[in-house]
Amino acid sequence: MTFLSPWFLLLLIPLAGLVIAAALMRRRRNRYAVRFAALPLLDRVVPERPGWRRHLTGGLGLLSLAMLVMAAARPEADVRVPREQATVMVVVDQSVSMEATDVSPSRLEAAIEAGTQFVDGLPDNFRVGLVGFAGNAEVLATPTNDHQAVKDALTGLTLEPMTAIGEGVFASLEQVRESATGEDVPARIVLLSDGSNTTGRSPSEAAAAASEAGVPVSTIAYGTPEGVVDGGTGRPIRVPVDAEALAALAESTGGTAYQAESSDELQAVYEDIGSSIGWVAEPRELAPYFAAAAFLFTLIAAALSLRWFARLV
């Protein structure tokens, strides 16, 4: 929390001085009473008073003053508010290596399922598009508010040979440019792959283009180092995930790199991404809340004083 007018906080100094002065006066009064009155007589002359009640009402009054000072200082804090618009491109690896079952039921099927839930969790006014890539990239759904069309396209993904990660990013950037309306609408690419680029432009070229366009690329690395697929020869072919390559792509574009080794982790990843895309932190002045708190504390102190001492102060 920050303050737009911090000099008003100096008013807390005399308030603290008032508290100290009250404590000193009370201590002095107690010493005087003990010194000049016999204790048995003092008990009869000075009736027992509900001291804690006076402390409570006084403390509430001081707290309300402190809240008023804080309000005058105009406190400000970042508050999460929903984005009004955004363009999100979901980019899915369709290469044969995504057939590996180290992420149940398979890397591709897990991606389709979690991707569907991810699109479901985005605000309705977000435009969402879908790109699939293997030997090349194909736009399966242009950015649209029709999220059901994107989910339908997700279920139609099939496996193909080779992996062109860079081409998937370039195709997504083109869709972002074509869908731009002239307004300052944020865009994000979410890329799902096991990370081994084998054809097309390199991920580093794609990262440079995304950085220049100001579009972060968040990546999800699917699988484990032990992933295998059936090569058709009866002998399994190892397809270990290349999480480092995907992390480099994400970090160089200002995105976030994730790794999903199970369907449960995958769902958590998508919830995290959806939260970061769907909300934005905006500064909001909190002075009205502090002023309202001061009024509430003052009201409570006055009510208690009236109830216990038959007076407002």
DOTI-762246 format. One line per 2 residues: number of its first residue (from 1); for each residue x, y, z of N, C-alpha, C. Coordinates in steps of 0.02 Angstrom, whole numbers, m for minus. Layout:
BEGIN
NUM> X/Y/Z/X/Y/Z/X/Y/Z | ... .
***
This chain:
BEGIN
1> 43/m59/0/0/0/0/44/61/0 | 26/111/m41/62/174/m45/13/231/m27 .
3> 42/291/m18/1/349/0/14/405/m51 | m40/434/m77/m33/488/m126/m18/554/m91 .
5> m36/562/m28/m21/623/11/10/603/78 | 70/576/76/99/546/137/113/596/193 .
7> 117/662/176/132/711/229/78/714/282 | 17/694/265/m36/695/315/m24/644/370 .
9> 19/595/357/35/546/409/71/577/468 | 99/636/459/131/671/514/82/688/569 .
11> 17/690/552/m34/703/603/m39/646/654 | m10/589/638/m9/534/686/37/549/745 .
13> 84/595/735/131/611/789/95/644/848 | 57/697/838/20/725/896/m31/676/925 .
15> m58/633/883/m105/582/908/m69/534/955 | m8/513/935/32/470/979/50/507/1043 .
17> 65/573/1037/81/613/1096/22/616/1144 | m38/619/1117/m98/621/1159/m105/555/1198 .
19> m91/500/1166/m94/435/1200/m43/432/1257 | 18/455/1242/71/453/1293/53/499/1352 .
21> 27/559/1335/9/606/1389/m47/577/1433 | m95/544/1402/m149/514/1441/m123/460/1487 .
23> m75/420/1463/m47/367/1504/m7/396/1563 | 31/450/1550/70/481/1604/24/513/1657 .
25> m29/546/1634/m75/577/1681/m110/525/1724 | m127/469/1694/m160/416/1733/m112/388/1785 .
27> m50/378/1766/0/352/1813/11/401/1870 | 13/465/1854/24/516/1906/m35/519/1954 .
29> m96/514/1926/m155/517/1969/m158/458/2017 | m138/399/1993/m137/340/2036/m87/348/2093 .
31> m28/376/2078/23/387/2130/m3/436/2183 | m37/488/2159/m62/539/2206/m114/508/2253 .
33> m158/468/2225/m211/437/2265/m181/391/2318 | m131/352/2300/m101/305/2347/m62/342/2401 .
35> m33/397/2383/9/433/2432/m32/471/2483 | m88/501/2463/m124/547/2509/m190/520/2535 .
37> m204/458/2523/m267/429/2549/m253/362/2579 | m284/349/2637/m279/283/2665/m317/235/2621 .
39> m288/179/2608/m317/132/2560/m387/110/2580 | m401/92/2643/m471/73/2659/m520/129/2646 .
41> m500/191/2666/m544/248/2656/m554/262/2582 | m499/253/2543/m502/265/2471/m553/219/2437 .
43> m556/157/2460/m603/110/2431/m675/132/2442 | m688/165/2501/m756/186/2515/m775/252/2481 .
45> m725/297/2477/m738/363/2448/m742/360/2372 | m695/325/2343/m691/320/2270/m718/253/2249 .
47> m778/250/2224/m806/185/2205/m768/155/2146 | m773/89/2142/m739/53/2087/m771/72/2021 .
49> m732/90/1974/m756/110/1909/m738/58/1856 | m781/52/1808/m767/3/1754/m712/30/1708 .
51> m649/25/1730/m594/56/1693/m587/29/1622 | m598/m37/1614/m588/m64/1547/m638/m37/1497 .
53> m698/m17/1521/m747/12/1476/m725/81/1451 | m697/120/1498/m671/185/1477/m613/177/1428 .
55> m570/128/1441/m515/115/1395/m540/96/1326 | m593/55/1325/m619/31/1261/m648/89/1221 .
57> m691/129/1252/m721/185/1215/m668/236/1194 | m620/249/1239/m566/295/1221/m524/268/1164 .
59> m508/202/1168/m468/172/1114/m503/174/1048 | m569/163/1047/m607/167/985/m606/238/957 .
61> m610/287/1002/m606/356/979/m539/372/947 | m485/349/980/m418/361/952/m409/324/885 .
63> m437/264/881/m432/225/819/m469/260/762 | m525/290/777/m562/327/725/m522/387/701 .
65> m488/421/748/m445/477/728/m388/454/683 | m358/397/701/m304/369/660/m329/352/589 .
67> m390/324/585/m419/308/520/m430/370/478 | m451/425/511/m461/488/475/m395/515/447 .
69> m342/508/487/m276/530/463/m254/488/403 | m265/423/408/m247/379/352/m287/397/290 .
71> m351/414/298/m392/433/241/m366/497/209 | m344/545/251/m317/608/225/m254/597/185 .
73> m215/545/204/m153/530/169/m165/495/102 | m228/478/87/m249/448/24/m212/383/9 .
75> m226/331/46/m193/267/34/m216/238/m33 | m169/202/m65/m184/172/m130/m153/102/m132 .
77> m189/55/m161/m165/m14/m166/m187/m43/m232 | m149/m93/m255/m167/m128/m317/m224/m176/m303 .
79> m276/m171/m342/m335/m213/m334/m347/m251/m398 | m362/m317/m391/m375/m357/m451/m445/m342/m478 .
81> m447/m322/m541/m511/m310/m575/m512/m350/m639 | m571/m372/m661/m574/m412/m722/m557/m370/m783 .
83> m519/m400/m829/m506/m367/m893/m571/m361/m932 | m576/m308/m970/m636/m299/m1011/m629/m338/m1077 .
85> m569/m338/m1106/m558/m373/m1169/m488/m402/m1171 | m479/m453/m1212/m413/m482/m1224/m420/m531/m1281 .
87> m364/m545/m1314/m361/m596/m1366/m313/m650/m1343 | m336/m711/m1341/m296/m767/m1318/m292/m819/m1374 .
89> m231/m835/m1394/m220/m887/m1444/m195/m950/m1409 | m232/m1005/m1417/m211/m1069/m1390/m176/m1107/m1446 .
91> m115/m1127/m1434/m74/m1160/m1486/m55/m1230/m1461 | m76/m1282/m1498/m70/m1350/m1475/m25/m1391/m1522 .
93> 22/m1425/m1493/67/m1471/m1529/28/m1534/m1549 | 27/m1550/m1615/m6/m1610/m1640/43/m1663/m1662 .
95> 107/m1655/m1645/157/m1702/m1669/147/m1771/m1638 | 175/m1822/m1671/166/m1891/m1649/191/m1902/m1578 .
97> 240/m1863/m1557/266/m1872/m1489/214/m1857/m1436 | 161/m1819/m1455/108/m1803/m1407/63/m1863/m1395 .
99> 78/m1919/m1428/40/m1981/m1416/63/m2016/m1353 | 120/m1996/m1326/148/m2028/m1266/97/m2025/m1209 .
101> 96/m2079/m1171/46/m2085/m1117/75/m2070/m1048 | 133/m2037/m1045/160/m2020/m979/117/m1967/m945 .
103> 77/m1931/m982/24/m1890/m955/m41/m1923/m976 | m79/m1947/m927/m138/m1988/m942/m197/m1945/m967 .
105> m236/m1969/m1015/m229/m2033/m1051/m175/m2030/m1105 | m161/m1971/m1130/m103/m1959/m1174/m90/m1884/m1171 .
107> m31/m1864/m1194/m14/m1793/m1193/m66/m1752/m1231 | m84/m1775/m1291/m130/m1737/m1332/m200/m1736/m1302 .
109> m225/m1793/m1281/m292/m1796/m1252/m297/m1755/m1188 | m244/m1756/m1149/m244/m1715/m1088/m245/m1641/m1106 .
111> m208/m1623/m1159/m207/m1554/m1182/m275/m1532/m1206 | m309/m1575/m1243/m376/m1558/m1268/m425/m1548/m1210 .
113> m423/m1593/m1161/m469/m1588/m1105/m457/m1526/m1064 | m394/m1515/m1046/m379/m1456/m1005/m389/m1392/m1045 .
115> m373/m1393/m1110/m384/m1334/m1152/m457/m1315/m1155 | m501/m1365/m1158/m572/m1351/m1159/m594/m1318/m1094 .
117> m570/m1343/m1038/m587/m1313/m973/m558/m1243/m967 | m499/m1233/m996/m468/m1166/m995/m511/m1116/m1033 .
119> m534/m1133/m1092/m576/m1088/m1131/m641/m1075/m1095 | m668/m1126/m1062/m730/m1117/m1023/m721/m1065/m968 .
121> m660/m1062/m940/m648/m1017/m883/m633/m946/m903 | m625/m931/m968/m610/m863/m989/m674/m821/m992 .
123> m669/m756/m980/m728/m712/m984/m760/m716/m1054 | m824/m708/m1057/m861/m715/m1120/m838/m665/m1173 .
125> m816/m605/m1151/m798/m555/m1201/m725/m560/m1224 | m689/m613/m1202/m622/m625/m1228/m627/m659/m1296 .
127> m587/m637/m1343/m583/m673/m1407/m530/m727/m1401 | m548/m787/m1422/m504/m844/m1417/m495/m875/m1486 .
129> m433/m894/m1502/m418/m928/m1565/m379/m991/m1552 | m374/m1034/m1603/m340/m1098/m1595/m295/m1110/m1655 .
131> m233/m1128/m1642/m184/m1148/m1693/m157/m1217/m1675 | m157/m1262/m1723/m125/m1327/m1714/m63/m1330/m1757 .
133> m12/m1364/m1733/49/m1368/m1773/81/m1437/m1767 | 109/m1459/m1823/149/m1520/m1827/206/m1504/m1876 .
135> 200/m1528/m1940/250/m1508/m1990/243/m1436/m2011 | 183/m1408/m2004/170/m1337/m2015/115/m1315/m1967 .
137> 97/m1253/m1970/46/m1226/m1925/m19/m1215/m1963 | m74/m1228/m1931/m140/m1219/m1962/m185/m1183/m1912 .
139> m218/m1130/m1938/m266/m1094/m1897/m332/m1133/m1897 | m350/m1160/m1841/m411/m1201/m1835/m471/m1160/m1812 .
141> m458/m1103/m1781/m512/m1058/m1760/m482/m987/m1755 | m509/m942/m1793/m487/m872/m1788/m513/m842/m1723 .
143> m481/m790/m1696/m503/m761/m1633/m577/m742/m1635 | m615/m767/m1588/m687/m757/m1588/m714/m758/m1517 .
145> m772/m727/m1508/m807/m731/m1444/m848/m795/m1438 | m852/m833/m1493/m888/m896/m1493/m842/m951/m1466 .
147> m839/m956/m1400/m793/m1003/m1368/m811/m1075/m1384 | m874/m1089/m1397/m894/m1157/m1413/m861/m1180/m1479 .
149> m854/m1135/m1527/m822/m1152/m1590/m750/m1172/m1579 | m716/m1139/m1532/m647/m1155/m1517/m642/m1223/m1483 .
151> m689/m1237/m1438/m689/m1302/m1404/m704/m1359/m1453 | m748/m1346/m1501/m762/m1397/m1552/m700/m1410/m1595 .
153> m663/m1357/m1611/m602/m1366/m1650/m549/m1404/m1611 | m547/m1394/m1546/m499/m1430/m1503/m510/m1506/m1507 .
155> m573/m1526/m1506/m588/m1598/m1505/m570/m1631/m1571 | m558/m1592/m1624/m542/m1621/m1689/m467/m1627/m1702 .
157> m425/m1613/m1653/m352/m1617/m1663/m331/m1690/m1674 | m286/m1700/m1723/m260/m1767/m1737/m184/m1764/m1741 .
159> m152/m1822/m1734/m79/m1826/m1734/m51/m1824/m1805 | 5/m1789/m1812/40/m1784/m1876/115/m1784/m1863 .
161> 156/m1801/m1913/229/m1803/m1902/260/m1733/m1899 | 318/m1730/m1866/361/m1671/m1861/331/m1619/m1813 .
163> 372/m1569/m1793/352/m1518/m1744/379/m1451/m1765 | 334/m1402/m1775/354/m1335/m1796/329/m1284/m1744 .
165> 364/m1281/m1688/344/m1236/m1634/345/m1163/m1657 | 400/m1144/m1690/406/m1075/m1713/350/m1054/m1759 .
167> 331/m1100/m1805/277/m1084/m1852/211/m1075/m1815 | 200/m1113/m1762/139/m1105/m1722/135/m1036/m1691 .
169> 192/m1010/m1666/193/m943/m1636/182/m890/m1690 | 216/m897/m1748/208/m848/m1802/136/m845/m1827 .
171> 104/m903/m1834/34/m905/m1856/m11/m870/m1805 | 3/m879/m1742/m37/m846/m1690/m28/m771/m1690 .
173> 34/m749/m1699/47/m677/m1702/10/m645/m1761 | 7/m681/m1817/m29/m655/m1875/m103/m647/m1860 .
175> m131/m696/m1824/m202/m692/m1804/m214/m633/m1757 | m167/m621/m1712/m174/m564/m1666/m174/m499/m1705 .
177> m129/m494/m1754/m126/m432/m1794/m190/m423/m1834 | m214/m476/m1865/m273/m470/m1907/m336/m455/m1867 .
179> m338/m477/m1805/m397/m465/m1764/m395/m399/m1726 | m340/m363/m1731/m334/m300/m1695/m386/m250/m1721 .
181> m417/m215/m1676/m471/m167/m1693/m449/m95/m1686 | m385/m84/m1674/m361/m16/m1663/m361/3/m1590 .
183> m397/m35/m1548/m397/m22/m1476/m337/m57/m1444 | m319/m35/m1385/m263/m65/m1349/m288/m127/m1312 .
185> m297/m181/m1349/m322/m244/m1321/m262/m291/m1309 | m252/m312/m1246/m195/m357/m1232/m205/m425/m1266 .
187> m149/m456/m1283/m151/m522/m1314/m102/m568/m1279 | m117/m632/m1280/m75/m682/m1249/m77/m746/m1291 .
189> m20/m778/m1297/m16/m843/m1330/m2/m896/m1277 | m42/m949/m1277/m31/m1005/m1232/m13/m1066/m1275 .
191> 48/m1088/m1269/74/m1141/m1313/84/m1205/m1274 | 57/m1260/m1300/61/m1326/m1268/102/m1372/m1313 .
193> 156/m1398/m1286/200/m1440/m1327/244/m1481/m1282 | 277/m1532/m1313/328/m1568/m1274/398/m1541/m1289 .
195> 401/m1490/m1331/462/m1449/m1333/515/m1463/m1384 | 510/m1514/m1425/564/m1531/m1472/547/m1506/m1541 .
197> 574/m1448/m1560/562/m1419/m1626/603/m1456/m1678 | 571/m1476/m1734/607/m1515/m1786/605/m1484/m1855 .
199> 563/m1433/m1866/558/m1403/m1932/532/m1332/m1927 | 538/m1295/m1983/513/m1227/m1984/559/m1177/m1949 .
201> 534/m1117/m1941/573/m1066/m1906/582/m1085/m1833 | 638/m1065/m1806/656/m1086/m1738/616/m1050/m1685 .
203> 610/m1081/m1626/577/m1047/m1570/609/m980/m1552 | 675/m974/m1561/708/m911/m1544/686/m856/m1592 .
205> 676/m872/m1657/650/m823/m1704/579/m803/m1685 | 540/m852/m1666/471/m838/m1646/470/m795/m1583 .
207> 515/m808/m1537/518/m769/m1475/535/m696/m1490 | 581/m685/m1536/600/m617/m1555/540/m580/m1585 .
209> 502/m615/m1627/443/m584/m1658/389/m569/m1607 | 378/m615/m1560/328/m604/m1508/348/m546/m1463 .
211> 411/m541/m1446/435/m486/m1404/426/m420/m1439 | 441/m418/m1503/432/m356/m1541/359/m335/m1544 .
213> 314/m385/m1549/242/m370/m1552/213/m357/m1483 | 251/m369/m1430/226/m359/m1362/174/m410/m1341 .
215> 181/m472/m1367/134/m525/m1350/171/m579/m1310 | 158/m585/m1246/191/m637/m1206/169/m707/m1228 .
217> 214/m754/m1225/199/m823/m1241/209/m865/m1178 | 155/m891/m1151/160/m937/m1095/161/m1008/m1122 .
219> 207/m1049/m1097/215/m1116/m1123/200/m1168/m1069 | 173/m1225/m1092/162/m1282/m1048/199/m1341/m1078 .
221> 248/m1366/m1042/287/m1424/m1065/252/m1488/m1043 | 231/m1527/m1092/194/m1588/m1078/242/m1647/m1073 .
223> 231/m1689/m1023/267/m1752/m1020/323/m1754/m970 | 357/m1811/m970/412/m1825/m925/473/m1847/m965 .
225> 531/m1852/m935/590/m1877/m971/583/m1950/m993 | 535/m1986/m965/527/m2057/m980/475/m2070/m1034 .
227> 449/m2019/m1067/396/m2029/m1116/420/m2069/m1176 | 376/m2114/m1200/391/m2155/m1259/329/m2160/m1303 .
229> 341/m2174/m1369/287/m2187/m1416/304/m2250/m1455 | 254/m2279/m1486/263/m2338/m1527/284/m2316/m1597 .
231> 344/m2333/m1617/369/m2312/m1682/346/m2356/m1739 | 304/m2406/m1727/280/m2450/m1779/325/m2509/m1793 .
233> 380/m2513/m1758/427/m2568/m1769/425/m2617/m1710 | 381/m2605/m1664/378/m2647/m1605/425/m2626/m1550 .
235> 466/m2577/m1564/513/m2551/m1514/493/m2480/m1495 | 487/m2465/m1432/467/m2398/m1410/521/m2346/m1426 .
237> 499/m2288/m1445/544/m2232/m1459/537/m2181/m1403 | 593/m2161/m1375/592/m2113/m1320/576/m2043/m1347 .
239> 531/m2009/m1313/513/m1940/m1331/513/m1898/m1267 | 572/m1886/m1238/575/m1847/m1176/553/m1775/m1187 .
241> 521/m1746/m1138/500/m1677/m1143/560/m1631/m1142 | 557/m1578/m1181/612/m1528/m1182/586/m1464/m1148 .
243> 582/m1468/m1083/554/m1411/m1044/598/m1350/m1049 | 663/m1360/m1056/709/m1303/m1058/696/m1259/m1119 .
245> 684/m1290/m1177/672/m1251/m1238/609/m1209/m1231 | 557/m1238/m1203/495/m1201/m1195/502/m1146/m1143 .
247> 540/m1159/m1091/550/m1108/m1039/587/m1049/m1068 | 637/m1062/m1112/674/m1008/m1143/628/m965/m1187 .
249> 583/m998/m1223/535/m961/m1264/490/m916/m1222 | 465/m943/m1167/421/m904/m1124/457/m846/m1091 .
251> 515/m860/m1062/551/m808/m1025/573/m751/m1070 | 590/m765/m1132/614/m712/m1177/558/m669/m1204 .
253> 496/m689/m1194/439/m649/m1218/400/m617/m1160 | 421/m629/m1099/385/m601/m1042/328/m645/m1019 .
255> 324/m707/m1045/273/m754/m1023/297/m796/m965 | 260/m848/m950/276/m892/m895/280/m963/m920 .
257> 330/m1000/m897/339/m1070/m917/312/m1116/m863 | 274/m1165/m884/246/m1215/m838/266/m1285/m863 .
259> 262/m1333/m818/274/m1402/m837/219/m1446/m808 | 189/m1487/m850/134/m1530/m829/154/m1602/m839 .
261> 164/m1637/m784/182/m1708/m788/123/m1752/m771 | 66/m1722/m757/5/m1760/m744/m55/m1717/m761 .
263> m113/m1748/m768/m173/m1711/m785/m194/m1664/m729 | m180/m1684/m667/m197/m1640/m610/m156/m1576/m612 .
265> m91/m1584/m624/m47/m1525/m629/m69/m1481/m687 | m90/m1512/m741/m110/m1475/m800/m170/m1430/m785 .
267> m218/m1456/m748/m277/m1417/m731/m258/m1357/m688 | m212/m1368/m641/m190/m1312/m598/m154/m1259/m640 .
269> m115/m1281/m689/m80/m1235/m733/m130/m1191/m771 | m181/m1221/m799/m230/m1183/m837/m268/m1135/m793 .
271> m283/m1154/m731/m316/m1108/m685/m271/m1047/m671 | m206/m1060/m664/m159/m1006/m651/m155/m959/m711 .
273> m151/m987/m771/m148/m945/m831/m212/m905/m840 | m269/m940/m830/m333/m905/m837/m340/m848/m789 .
275> m315/m856/m728/m318/m803/m678/m276/m743/m699 | m215/m756/m726/m171/m702/m745/m196/m664/m806 .
277> m231/m700/m851/m257/m668/m911/m322/m631/m896 | m364/m662/m856/m431/m634/m844/m433/m576/m796 .
279> m380/m564/m759/m379/m510/m710/m318/m466/m720 | m323/m404/m700/m267/m358/m704/m266/m317/m640 .
281> m206/m301/m616/m199/m260/m556/m202/m186/m574 | m248/m150/m543/m254/m78/m554/m251/m42/m487 .
283> m217/16/m486/m215/54/m423/m283/82/m406 | m301/76/m342/m366/102/m320/m357/138/m254 .
285> m386/199/m250/m380/238/m189/m427/210/m135 | m400/204/m75/m437/172/m20/m462/221/32 .
287> m455/286/19/m475/336/69/m547/329/91 | m595/316/45/m665/310/68/m674/253/118 .
289> m636/199/110/m643/142/156/m617/160/226 | m561/197/228/m534/219/292/m582/269/326 .
291> m611/314/286/m658/362/314/m720/326/341 | m743/276/305/m801/238/328/m785/200/393 .
293> m723/173/397/m703/139/458/m700/187/517 | m675/248/504/m673/299/558/m743/314/583 .
295> m790/323/537/m859/336/557/m888/278/598 | m874/217/577/m900/158/612/m871/154/683 .
297> m805/165/690/m775/162/757/m803/218/802 | m812/277/773/m840/332/812/m911/317/835 .
299> m950/288/790/m1019/270/806/m1021/218/862 | m978/168/858/m976/116/910/m955/145/977 .
301> m903/188/976/m880/219/1039/m935/262/1070 | m971/300/1029/m1025/342/1056/m1081/300/1085 .
303> m1099/246/1051/m1153/203/1075/m1134/170/1141 | m1072/146/1147/m1050/114/1209/m1046/165/1266 .
305> m1022/224/1251/m1018/276/1303/m1087/295/1327 | m1135/301/1281/m1203/317/1300/m1233/261/1343 .
307> m1218/199/1325/m1246/142/1360/m1216/135/1430 | m1150/144/1437/m1116/131/1500/m1114/193/1546 .
309> m1107/253/1517/m1095/312/1558/m1150/365/1549 | m1201/350/1510/m1257/396/1499/m1235/462/1469 .
311> m1182/461/1430/m1160/520/1394/m1123/498/1332 | m1116/545/1284/m1085/527/1221/m1009/528/1225 .
313> m980/569/1268/m907/573/1272/m887/569/1345 .
***
